[in-house]
Amino acid sequence: MKTVKVYVESYGCTMNHGEGEKIETTMSLLGHEIVSDPSDADLIVLNTCTVITETQNRMLKRAKEISEDGKKLIISGCMASIQPEDLISVAPNAQIIDPKNYHKLPSLVGNGDGLPVIKNPTITSILPIAQGCLGSCTYCITRFARGTLCSYPLQDLVSEAKSLIQTGTKELLVTAQDTACYGFDTGSTLTDLITSLTSLDGRFMIRIGMMNPNNLLKILKEFMPAWMNPKVYKFIHIPVQSGSPEILKSMQRSYSPEEFKNLVFELRSYCPEISISTDVITGFPGETDVDHKLTMELIEDIMPDTVNVTRYSARPNTPAASFSHQVPGWISKDRSRELTKLRFKISESKNNSQIGKDFSGIVSELGKPGTMIVRTNSYRPVVICEKLPLGSEVRVRITDSKSTYLIGEIISS
């Protein structure tokens, strides 16, 4: 079979983008060419997300566009798993592959006549550590796509991370639907994994992805000493979703607002400079003005560094979609605006407190033209107006701040 030019287009969470990178690697090793522009491709792999209705509709529109362009199309990701009929209705010639069946990609594409190529290393690499989760959130469609928890073997992950670091990775993003429950099904733990990863040779940093609060609480005491390793960013993403006990119960989130608040305070007692990110859903079925007020009060109380606000979106076959007392969209939108305003007020204050501080970091991303991004030890993005090779180690002084990022200048490199 002749070499195929392949473009992989990923949407959604870090996990999905990590799987997109693995698809690129698989295609390269099969002797096919990865291209950076879809117009140059013979084959497009559309790696989908369907977390909310808006995203689902964007996926359907994109699948239709690619199909009508006459490109060969493979559709992967969460939507391929749980809504294949919807995808086939707009892209009848597409091949659908479930995330659990990525090992079958070679049989769909075949070998190219080019030499197998190891994909060029990147400064930031994504390391998916598991599929699925142990949750039963009533609003979540992803759990139907990904299934129950299936942790990847620890030694395989350590070997993959070692290979990535040896080929130039400086930033390792550890990801899963819920990283805190890693190994609950195999006898390993996230603590074991992080201890093994931080023992690897090299100058690199690890960012640990989203954790459900109830599972982090189960491992907290053993996990924190491993997390305090200087190779781990002092950043934790723990979604609260609501500050109302009744709404959390309806969501089946398995913790109370008070337990969440205590968790945040305990994390800060371990590490005062920690950056905490959380998620909130507005307009969940049955959410009243009182429930929304409780959420606002919780956010004001715990002062997270980042709050990701999402309006509730009823997803097919989820229990919450059939709940009574669905909240009108305009109310959900108003509550979202109110929370977003609070979020920016908090982040502006927190970022302003960083001005004048110095830190050492790795240039990990390109910013807008003429700028690059360095992350602080707590994973805050700092924009510098310099042109340096990605992966450069620099010492930076923070000189200014905005609501979503910091501004700095290099004081040594």
BELKAUR-V571048 format. One line per field, one symbol per residue. psi: psi as a letter, one per 20 degrees, with the letter a starting at -180 (. if undefined). A space follows every 50 residues. Layout:
psi->???
This chain:
psi->pqppppppoqrbrhgghghghhgggggghijrppqiphhiqhppooorqk hrgggghhggggggggghijqppppaahhhgilhhhghhimhjqpppqhi khiighhhhrqrjrqpppqpqqgpqpnpirqaajrkpiiphhhhhiarpn pqpghgggggggggghjipipoopqrhnhhjpihiiirrhggghgggiiq qrorqpppapppghhhhhjghhhghghipiippmppoophhqjphgghgh ilikrrhghgghgghgghhgnhjqppqrqppqkqpiprhgggghgghggh gimqhpooppppopqpjqghhjqrlppqhhgggghggghgggghgghggg hhiipiqqrpapoiqpbrpjqrpqprhkjppppqmroqppiqpqpqppir qrhirrprqpiq.
